[in-house]
Amino acid sequence: MALARYSAKIDSDNRVRVIHIFVGDSESAVDAAQQKHADGCKAYGPAVKEEKTIDIDVEVDDLPEGDEESLLEFLEIDPGDEPETADDDDDDEEDDE
């Protein structure tokens, strides 16, 4: 069973600003990848040690290859989608008036 672990670091103001994704062909492989990153990262490591992360495991059919197209497919991202900006929200409100 392939696995993706989404691990969100909770900042001191209780906000999430960084989400790591660890992938592997088993839970133990994902655990090892997460721990290896935590051991070397000055920001993420203490958060893991202090249990200041939210970890969500998701079973996946296939792991991504090492190219952008495969990663976009894995993340279910359409490269043509433009992110919504704060200005876009304002425009919606004006249209409703």
N, CA, C and O atoms as a printed pandas DataFrame, in Angstrom:
     atom_number atom_name residue_name chain_id  residue_number  x_coord  y_coord  z_coord
0              1         N          MET        A               1    0.838   -1.178    0.000
1              2        CA          MET        A               1    0.000    0.000    0.000
2              3         C          MET        A               1    0.883    1.241    0.000
3              4         O          MET        A               1    1.648    1.456    0.940
4              5         N          ALA        A               2    0.786    2.049   -1.034
5              6        CA          ALA        A               2    1.508    3.317   -1.083
6              7         C          ALA        A               2    0.768    4.333   -0.218
7              8         O          ALA        A               2   -0.451    4.273   -0.062
8              9         N          LEU        A               3    1.529    5.252    0.331
9             10        CA          LEU        A               3    0.966    6.182    1.300
10            11         C          LEU        A               3    1.525    7.577    1.077
11            12         O          LEU        A               3    2.697    7.743    0.739
12            13         N          ALA        A               4    0.679    8.573    1.269
13            14        CA          ALA        A               4    1.113    9.971    1.313
14            15         C          ALA        A               4    0.724   10.510    2.681
15            16         O          ALA        A               4   -0.427   10.384    3.101
16            17         N          ARG        A               5    1.682   11.108    3.372
17            18        CA          ARG        A               5    1.408   11.723    4.676
18            19         C          ARG        A               5    1.538   13.236    4.531
19            20         O          ARG        A               5    2.608   13.764    4.225
20            21         N          TYR        A               6    0.431   13.906    4.756
21            22        CA          TYR        A               6    0.413   15.365    4.761
22            23         C          TYR        A               6    0.667   15.793    6.194
23            24         O          TYR        A               6   -0.110   15.465    7.091
24            25         N          SER        A               7    1.749   16.524    6.413
25            26        CA          SER        A               7    2.130   16.910    7.765
26            27         C          SER        A               7    2.213   18.430    7.843
27            28         O          SER        A               7    3.116   19.050    7.281
28            29         N          ALA        A               8    1.249   19.014    8.552
29            30        CA          ALA        A               8    1.171   20.467    8.685
30            31         C          ALA        A               8    1.832   20.892    9.993
31            32         O          ALA        A               8    1.525   20.362   11.061
32            33         N          LYS        A               9    2.739   21.853    9.890
33            34        CA          LYS        A               9    3.412   22.403   11.077
34            35         C          LYS        A               9    2.542   23.521   11.644
35            36         O          LYS        A               9    2.178   24.458   10.934
36            37         N          ILE        A              10    2.215   23.411   12.923
37            38        CA          ILE        A              10    1.387   24.417   13.589
38            39         C          ILE        A              10    2.315   25.475   14.186
39            40         O          ILE        A              10    3.151   25.168   15.035
40            41         N          ASP        A              11    2.164   26.713   13.738
41            42        CA          ASP        A              11    2.991   27.805   14.246
42            43         C          ASP        A              11    2.517   28.260   15.628
43            44         O          ASP        A              11    1.455   27.854   16.098
44            45         N          SER        A              12    3.323   29.109   16.270
45            46        CA          SER        A              12    3.011   29.554   17.626
46            47         C          SER        A              12    1.684   30.317   17.703
47            48         O          SER        A              12    1.076   30.377   18.772
48            49         N          ASP        A              13    1.229   30.896   16.596
49            50        CA          ASP        A              13   -0.060   31.596   16.588
50            51         C          ASP        A              13   -1.208   30.682   16.173
51            52         O          ASP        A              13   -2.303   31.146   15.855
52            53         N          ASN        A              14   -0.940   29.370   16.182
53            54        CA          ASN        A              14   -1.925   28.334   15.866
54            55         C          ASN        A              14   -2.367   28.365   14.403
55            56         O          ASN        A              14   -3.482   27.951   14.083
56            57         N          ARG        A              15   -1.496   28.855   13.513
57            58        CA          ARG        A              15   -1.777   28.880   12.081
58            59         C          ARG        A              15   -0.886   27.860   11.386
59            60         O          ARG        A              15    0.179   27.502   11.889
60            61         N          VAL        A              16   -1.332   27.400   10.231
61            62        CA          VAL        A              16   -0.536   26.502    9.397
62            63         C          VAL        A              16   -0.025   27.306    8.207
63            64         O          VAL        A              16   -0.810   27.905    7.472
64            65         N          ARG        A              17    1.280   27.318    8.020
65            66        CA          ARG        A              17    1.881   28.027    6.894
66            67         C          ARG        A              17    2.705   27.099    6.006
67            68         O          ARG        A              17    3.026   27.438    4.867
68            69         N          VAL        A              18    3.044   25.925    6.537
69            70        CA          VAL        A              18    3.858   24.962    5.791
70            71         C          VAL        A              18    3.231   23.582    5.944
71            72         O          VAL        A              18    2.892   23.151    7.046
72            73         N          ILE        A              19    3.084   22.898    4.803
73            74        CA          ILE        A              19    2.611   21.518    4.819
74            75         C          ILE        A              19    3.620   20.678    4.044
75            76         O          ILE        A              19    3.889   20.939    2.872
76            77         N          HIS        A              20    4.166   19.681    4.702
77            78        CA          HIS        A              20    5.079   18.748    4.060
78            79         C          HIS        A              20    4.263   17.555    3.562
79            80         O          HIS        A              20    3.231   17.216    4.143
80            81         N          ILE        A              21    4.725   16.928    2.499
81            82        CA          ILE        A              21    4.110   15.692    2.024
82            83         C          ILE        A              21    5.210   14.651    1.935
83            84         O          ILE        A              21    6.177   14.820    1.192
84            85         N          PHE        A              22    5.059   13.573    2.695
85            86        CA          PHE        A              22    6.000   12.466    2.674
86            87         C          PHE        A              22    5.313   11.301    1.987
87            88         O          PHE        A              22    4.176   10.969    2.323
88            89         N          VAL        A              23    5.982   10.678    1.032
89            90        CA          VAL        A              23    5.382    9.561    0.298
90            91         C          VAL        A              23    6.295    8.348    0.385
91            92         O          VAL        A              23    7.514    8.467    0.512
92            93         N          GLY        A              24    5.672    7.179    0.312
93            94        CA          GLY        A              24    6.444    5.949    0.325
94            95         C          GLY        A              24    5.566    4.767   -0.005
95            96         O          GLY        A              24    4.342    4.877   -0.064
96            97         N          ASP        A              25    6.216    3.624   -0.220
97            98        CA          ASP        A              25    5.455    2.430   -0.583
98            99         C          ASP        A              25    4.922    1.676    0.634
99           100         O          ASP        A              25    4.261    0.647    0.493
100          101         N          SER        A              26    5.212    2.194    1.831
101          102        CA          SER        A              26    4.684    1.591    3.059
102          103         C          SER        A              26    4.684    2.643    4.166
103          104         O          SER        A              26    5.328    3.685    4.051
104          105         N          GLU        A              27    3.952    2.353    5.238
105          106        CA          GLU        A              27    3.914    3.286    6.362
106          107         C          GLU        A              27    5.305    3.448    6.982
107          108         O          GLU        A              27    5.681    4.549    7.386
108          109         N          SER        A              28    6.062    2.361    7.057
109          110        CA          SER        A              28    7.403    2.459    7.652
110          111         C          SER        A              28    8.327    3.313    6.794
111          112         O          SER        A              28    9.180    4.021    7.329
112          113         N          ALA        A              29    8.174    3.261    5.478
113          114        CA          ALA        A              29    8.986    4.108    4.590
114          115         C          ALA        A              29    8.632    5.578    4.787
115          116         O          ALA        A              29    9.512    6.439    4.788
116          117         N          VAL        A              30    7.341    5.862    4.955
117          118        CA          VAL        A              30    6.906    7.243    5.188
118          119         C          VAL        A              30    7.391    7.725    6.554
119          120         O          VAL        A              30    7.866    8.853    6.687
120          121         N          ASP        A              31    7.272    6.873    7.563
121          122        CA          ASP        A              31    7.780    7.219    8.902
122          123         C          ASP        A              31    9.257    7.579    8.838
123          124         O          ASP        A              31    9.684    8.571    9.429
124          125         N          ALA        A              32   10.034    6.775    8.125
125          126        CA          ALA        A              32   11.479    7.005    8.019
126          127         C          ALA        A              32   11.777    8.308    7.292
127          128         O          ALA        A              32   12.668    9.053    7.699
128          129         N          ALA        A              33   11.040    8.592    6.221
129          130        CA          ALA        A              33   11.261    9.833    5.467
130          131         C          ALA        A              33   10.914   11.043    6.326
131          132         O          ALA        A              33   11.636   12.040    6.322
132          133         N          GLN        A              34    9.823   10.957    7.051
133          134        CA          GLN        A              34    9.416   12.066    7.915
134          135         C          GLN        A              34   10.452   12.293    9.015
135          136         O          GLN        A              34   10.828   13.434    9.286
136          137         N          GLN        A              35   10.912   11.220    9.646
137          138        CA          GLN        A              35   11.887   11.351   10.727
138          139         C          GLN        A              35   13.216   11.886   10.214
139          140         O          GLN        A              35   13.848   12.709   10.875
140          141         N          LYS        A              36   13.646   11.428    9.043
141          142        CA          LYS        A              36   14.899   11.918    8.463
142          143         C          LYS        A              36   14.816   13.419    8.209
143          144         O          LYS        A              36   15.769   14.150    8.481
144          145         N          HIS        A              37   13.682   13.881    7.690
145          146        CA          HIS        A              37   13.526   15.322    7.456
146          147         C          HIS        A              37   13.492   16.076    8.789
147          148         O          HIS        A              37   14.130   17.119    8.935
148          149         N          ALA        A              38   12.746   15.542    9.756
149          150        CA          ALA        A              38   12.656   16.202   11.065
150          151         C          ALA        A              38   14.023   16.311   11.728
151          152         O          ALA        A              38   14.322   17.312   12.378
152          153         N          ASP        A              39   14.859   15.279   11.564
153          154        CA          ASP        A              39   16.196   15.291   12.179
154          155         C          ASP        A              39   17.076   16.396   11.617
155          156         O          ASP        A              39   17.971   16.883   12.307
156          157         N          GLY        A              40   16.836   16.800   10.374
157          158        CA          GLY        A              40   17.708   17.791    9.749
158          159         C          GLY        A              40   17.119   19.171    9.591
159          160         O          GLY        A              40   17.807   20.074    9.115
160          161         N          CYS        A              41   15.874   19.368    9.973
161          162        CA          CYS        A              41   15.205   20.652    9.747
162          163         C          CYS        A              41   15.010   21.375   11.079
163          164         O          CYS        A              41   14.354   20.863   11.986
164          165         N          LYS        A              42   15.588   22.570   11.183
165          166        CA          LYS        A              42   15.537   23.324   12.438
166          167         C          LYS        A              42   14.142   23.827   12.786
167          168         O          LYS        A              42   13.860   24.080   13.957
168          169         N          ALA        A              43   13.264   23.979   11.800
169          170        CA          ALA        A              43   11.906   24.455   12.077
170          171         C          ALA        A              43   10.936   23.286   12.278
171          172         O          ALA        A              43   10.138   23.284   13.215
172          173         N          TYR        A              44   11.016   22.300   11.390
173          174        CA          TYR        A              44   10.056   21.194   11.430
174          175         C          TYR        A              44   10.390   20.193   12.535
175          176         O          TYR        A              44    9.485   19.668   13.183
176          177         N          GLY        A              45   11.662   19.927   12.756
177          178        CA          GLY        A              45   12.075   18.940   13.761
178          179         C          GLY        A              45   11.523   19.214   15.148
179          180         O          GLY        A              45   10.938   18.319   15.757
180          181         N          PRO        A              46   11.692   20.431   15.670
181          182        CA          PRO        A              46   11.124   20.719   16.996
182          183         C          PRO        A              46    9.601   20.597   17.028
183          184         O          PRO        A              46    9.034   20.191   18.042
184          185         N          ALA        A              47    8.941   20.944   15.931
185          186        CA          ALA        A              47    7.479   20.822   15.887
186          187         C          ALA        A              47    7.065   19.359   15.994
187          188         O          ALA        A              47    6.091   19.041   16.677
188          189         N          VAL        A              48    7.789   18.469   15.331
189          190        CA          VAL        A              48    7.490   17.037   15.426
190          191         C          VAL        A              48    7.723   16.562   16.855
191          192         O          VAL        A              48    6.892   15.856   17.427
192          193         N          LYS        A              49    8.848   16.950   17.423
193          194        CA          LYS        A              49    9.203   16.519   18.787
194          195         C          LYS        A              49    8.170   17.012   19.807
195          196         O          LYS        A              49    7.847   16.302   20.760
196          197         N          GLU        A              50    7.653   18.233   19.604
197          198        CA          GLU        A              50    6.685   18.822   20.533
198          199         C          GLU        A              50    5.235   18.496   20.160
199          200         O          GLU        A              50    4.297   19.034   20.748
200          201         N          GLU        A              51    5.068   17.608   19.176
201          202        CA          GLU        A              51    3.740   17.218   18.688
202          203         C          GLU        A              51    2.925   18.430   18.253
203          204         O          GLU        A              51    1.746   18.555   18.583
204          205         N          LYS        A              52    3.581   19.327   17.500
205          206        CA          LYS        A              52    2.944   20.525   16.950
206          207         C          LYS        A              52    2.752   20.369   15.451
207          208         O          LYS        A              52    2.957   21.309   14.683
208          209         N          THR        A              53    2.355   19.161   15.044
209          210        CA          THR        A              53    2.026   18.909   13.646
210          211         C          THR        A              53    0.676   18.208   13.584
211          212         O          THR        A              53    0.232   17.578   14.544
212          213         N          ILE        A              54    0.052   18.335   12.449
213          214        CA          ILE        A              54   -1.152   17.564   12.161
214          215         C          ILE        A              54   -0.775   16.651   11.011
215          216         O          ILE        A              54   -0.428   17.131    9.932
216          217         N          ASP        A              55   -0.837   15.348   11.219
217          218        CA          ASP        A              55   -0.461   14.371   10.200
218          219         C          ASP        A              55   -1.695   13.641    9.702
219          220         O          ASP        A              55   -2.463   13.086   10.488
220          221         N          ILE        A              56   -1.874   13.648    8.399
221          222        CA          ILE        A              56   -2.999   12.969    7.771
222          223         C          ILE        A              56   -2.440   12.002    6.738
223          224         O          ILE        A              56   -1.768   12.419    5.794
224          225         N          ASP        A              57   -2.715   10.715    6.912
225          226        CA          ASP        A              57   -2.256    9.682    5.985
226          227         C          ASP        A              57   -3.344    9.360    4.982
227          228         O          ASP        A              57   -4.513    9.196    5.334
228          229         N          VAL        A              58   -2.931    9.272    3.712
229          230        CA          VAL        A              58   -3.855    8.969    2.630
230          231         C          VAL        A              58   -3.256    7.850    1.793
231          232         O          VAL        A              58   -2.117    7.949    1.337
232          233         N          GLU        A              59   -4.027    6.783    1.593
233          234        CA          GLU        A              59   -3.567    5.721    0.693
234          235         C          GLU        A              59   -3.615    6.255   -0.739
235          236         O          GLU        A              59   -4.568    6.928   -1.129
236          237         N          VAL        A              60   -2.576    5.945   -1.513
237          238        CA          VAL        A              60   -2.516    6.382   -2.906
238          239         C          VAL        A              60   -2.244    5.181   -3.793
239          240         O          VAL        A              60   -1.629    4.203   -3.367
240          241         N          ASP        A              61   -2.713    5.268   -5.035
241          242        CA          ASP        A              61   -2.513    4.167   -5.977
242          243         C          ASP        A              61   -1.062    4.089   -6.438
243          244         O          ASP        A              61   -0.466    3.012   -6.469
244          245         N          ASP        A              62   -0.504    5.239   -6.793
245          246        CA          ASP        A              62    0.854    5.290   -7.332
246          247         C          ASP        A              62    1.609    6.465   -6.741
247          248         O          ASP        A              62    1.023    7.503   -6.433
248          249         N          LEU        A              63    2.899    6.296   -6.587
249          250        CA          LEU        A              63    3.755    7.397   -6.157
250          251         C          LEU        A              63    4.177    8.202   -7.384
251          252         O          LEU        A              63    4.300    7.642   -8.473
252          253         N          PRO        A              64    4.400    9.503   -7.223
253          254        CA          PRO        A              64    4.764   10.313   -8.385
254          255         C          PRO        A              64    6.179   10.007   -8.873
255          256         O          PRO        A              64    7.061    9.638   -8.098
256          257         N          GLU        A              65    6.364   10.171  -10.165
257          258        CA          GLU        A              65    7.700   10.093  -10.752
258          259         C          GLU        A              65    8.402   11.420  -10.485
259          260         O          GLU        A              65    7.802   12.336   -9.921
260          261         N          GLY        A              66    9.644   11.530  -10.876
261          262        CA          GLY        A              66   10.429   12.728  -10.616
262          263         C          GLY        A              66   10.332   13.765  -11.721
263          264         O          GLY        A              66   11.348   14.280  -12.186
264          265         N          ASP        A              67    9.112   14.073  -12.140
265          266        CA          ASP        A              67    8.926   15.128  -13.141
266          267         C          ASP        A              67    7.674   15.927  -12.787
267          268         O          ASP        A              67    6.803   15.452  -12.059
268          269         N          GLU        A              68    7.603   17.139  -13.311
269          270        CA          GLU        A              68    6.521   18.050  -12.953
270          271         C          GLU        A              68    5.147   17.506  -13.352
271          272         O          GLU        A              68    4.193   17.620  -12.582
272          273         N          GLU        A              69    5.040   16.928  -14.524
273          274        CA          GLU        A              69    3.748   16.416  -14.987
274          275         C          GLU        A              69    3.217   15.332  -14.042
275          276         O          GLU        A              69    2.040   15.338  -13.683
276          277         N          SER        A              70    4.087   14.409  -13.646
277          278        CA          SER        A              70    3.687   13.344  -12.735
278          279         C          SER        A              70    3.284   13.903  -11.375
279          280         O          SER        A              70    2.320   13.439  -10.766
280          281         N          LEU        A              71    4.029   14.903  -10.903
281          282        CA          LEU        A              71    3.719   15.502   -9.608
282          283         C          LEU        A              71    2.387   16.245   -9.654
283          284         O          LEU        A              71    1.590   16.140   -8.721
284          285         N          LEU        A              72    2.136   16.993  -10.725
285          286        CA          LEU        A              72    0.859   17.689  -10.866
286          287         C          LEU        A              72   -0.302   16.695  -10.876
287          288         O          LEU        A              72   -1.342   16.936  -10.262
288          289         N          GLU        A              73   -0.118   15.587  -11.569
289          290        CA          GLU        A              73   -1.153   14.553  -11.615
290          291         C          GLU        A              73   -1.367   13.953  -10.224
291          292         O          GLU        A              73   -2.506   13.770   -9.795
292          293         N          PHE        A              74   -0.279   13.648   -9.521
293          294        CA          PHE        A              74   -0.360   13.080   -8.180
294          295         C          PHE        A              74   -1.114   14.024   -7.238
295          296         O          PHE        A              74   -1.943   13.585   -6.441
296          297         N          LEU        A              75   -0.819   15.313   -7.339
297          298        CA          LEU        A              75   -1.444   16.309   -6.466
298          299         C          LEU        A              75   -2.814   16.752   -6.968
299          300         O          LEU        A              75   -3.491   17.555   -6.327
300          301         N          GLU        A              76   -3.215   16.215   -8.128
301          302        CA          GLU        A              76   -4.487   16.554   -8.747
302          303         C          GLU        A              76   -4.609   18.056   -8.973
303          304         O          GLU        A              76   -5.619   18.676   -8.640
304          305         N          ILE        A              77   -3.539   18.628   -9.556
305          306        CA          ILE        A              77   -3.491   20.052   -9.863
306          307         C          ILE        A              77   -3.540   20.226  -11.371
307          308         O          ILE        A              77   -2.772   19.602  -12.103
308          309         N          ASP        A              78   -4.450   21.079  -11.832
309          310        CA          ASP        A              78   -4.518   21.442  -13.241
310          311         C          ASP        A              78   -3.636   22.677  -13.417
311          312         O          ASP        A              78   -3.935   23.728  -12.848
312          313         N          PRO        A              79   -2.555   22.572  -14.194
313          314        CA          PRO        A              79   -1.645   23.713  -14.317
314          315         C          PRO        A              79   -2.311   24.937  -14.931
315          316         O          PRO        A              79   -1.763   26.035  -14.836
316          317         N          GLY        A              80   -3.472   24.786  -15.557
317          318        CA          GLY        A              80   -4.191   25.916  -16.132
318          319         C          GLY        A              80   -5.008   26.679  -15.113
319          320         O          GLY        A              80   -5.455   27.792  -15.388
320          321         N          ASP        A              81   -5.213   26.097  -13.930
321          322        CA          ASP        A              81   -5.981   26.781  -12.889
322          323         C          ASP        A              81   -5.155   27.914  -12.309
323          324         O          ASP        A              81   -4.005   27.719  -11.915
324          325         N          GLU        A              82   -5.743   29.090  -12.259
325          326        CA          GLU        A              82   -5.055   30.226  -11.657
326          327         C          GLU        A              82   -5.520   30.359  -10.213
327          328         O          GLU        A              82   -6.708   30.212   -9.927
328          329         N          PRO        A              83   -4.596   30.635   -9.307
329          330        CA          PRO        A              83   -5.005   30.785   -7.908
330          331         C          PRO        A              83   -5.886   32.016   -7.731
331          332         O          PRO        A              83   -5.704   33.034   -8.399
332          333         N          GLU        A              84   -6.845   31.899   -6.817
333          334        CA          GLU        A              84   -7.714   33.026   -6.510
334          335         C          GLU        A              84   -6.953   33.991   -5.621
335          336         O          GLU        A              84   -6.259   33.571   -4.695
336          337         N          THR        A              85   -7.077   35.273   -5.895
337          338        CA          THR        A              85   -6.399   36.285   -5.090
338          339         C          THR        A              85   -7.414   37.036   -4.253
339          340         O          THR        A              85   -8.620   36.892   -4.452
340          341         N          ALA        A              86   -6.930   37.839   -3.314
341          342        CA          ALA        A              86   -7.810   38.643   -2.469
342          343         C          ALA        A              86   -8.635   39.593   -3.338
343          344         O          ALA        A              86   -9.797   39.856   -3.029
344          345         N          ASP        A              87   -8.052   40.107   -4.415
345          346        CA          ASP        A              87   -8.783   40.996   -5.319
346          347         C          ASP        A              87   -9.961   40.277   -5.958
347          348         O          ASP        A              87  -11.010   40.882   -6.178
348          349         N          ASP        A              88   -9.797   38.980   -6.262
349          350        CA          ASP        A              88  -10.889   38.207   -6.852
350          351         C          ASP        A              88  -12.074   38.148   -5.896
351          352         O          ASP        A              88  -13.222   38.214   -6.335
352          353         N          ASP        A              89  -11.814   38.023   -4.599
353          354        CA          ASP        A              89  -12.892   37.988   -3.610
354          355         C          ASP        A              89  -13.654   39.300   -3.590
355          356         O          ASP        A              89  -14.881   39.304   -3.492
356          357         N          ASP        A              90  -12.935   40.418   -3.684
357          358        CA          ASP        A              90  -13.585   41.729   -3.676
358          359         C          ASP        A              90  -14.502   41.881   -4.874
359          360         O          ASP        A              90  -15.595   42.434   -4.749
360          361         N          ASP        A              91  -14.077   41.398   -6.031
361          362        CA          ASP        A              91  -14.881   41.498   -7.237
362          363         C          ASP        A              91  -16.192   40.732   -7.080
363          364         O          ASP        A              91  -17.237   41.185   -7.546
364          365         N          ASP        A              92  -16.138   39.572   -6.424
365          366        CA          ASP        A              92  -17.336   38.773   -6.217
366          367         C          ASP        A              92  -18.345   39.527   -5.358
367          368         O          ASP        A              92  -19.549   39.486   -5.614
368          369         N          GLU        A              93  -17.841   40.213   -4.340
369          370        CA          GLU        A              93  -18.742   40.962   -3.449
370          371         C          GLU        A              93  -19.405   42.102   -4.189
371          372         O          GLU        A              93  -20.594   42.352   -3.995
372          373         N          GLU        A              94  -18.660   42.803   -5.036
373          374        CA          GLU        A              94  -19.231   43.910   -5.787
374          375         C          GLU        A              94  -20.310   43.428   -6.737
375          376         O          GLU        A              94  -21.317   44.109   -6.932
376          377         N          ASP        A              95  -20.110   42.262   -7.330
377          378        CA          ASP        A              95  -21.091   41.721   -8.272
378          379         C          ASP        A              95  -22.395   41.372   -7.556
379          380         O          ASP        A              95  -23.467   41.420   -8.160
380          381         N          ASP        A              96  -22.309   41.025   -6.279
381          382        CA          ASP        A              96  -23.494   40.620   -5.528
382          383         C          ASP        A              96  -24.357   41.808   -5.119
383          384         O          ASP        A              96  -25.536   41.641   -4.807
384          385         N          GLU        A              97  -23.778   42.999   -5.120
385          386        CA          GLU        A              97  -24.517   44.182   -4.636
386          387         C          GLU        A              97  -25.522   44.681   -5.639
387          388         O          GLU        A              97  -26.218   45.663   -5.380
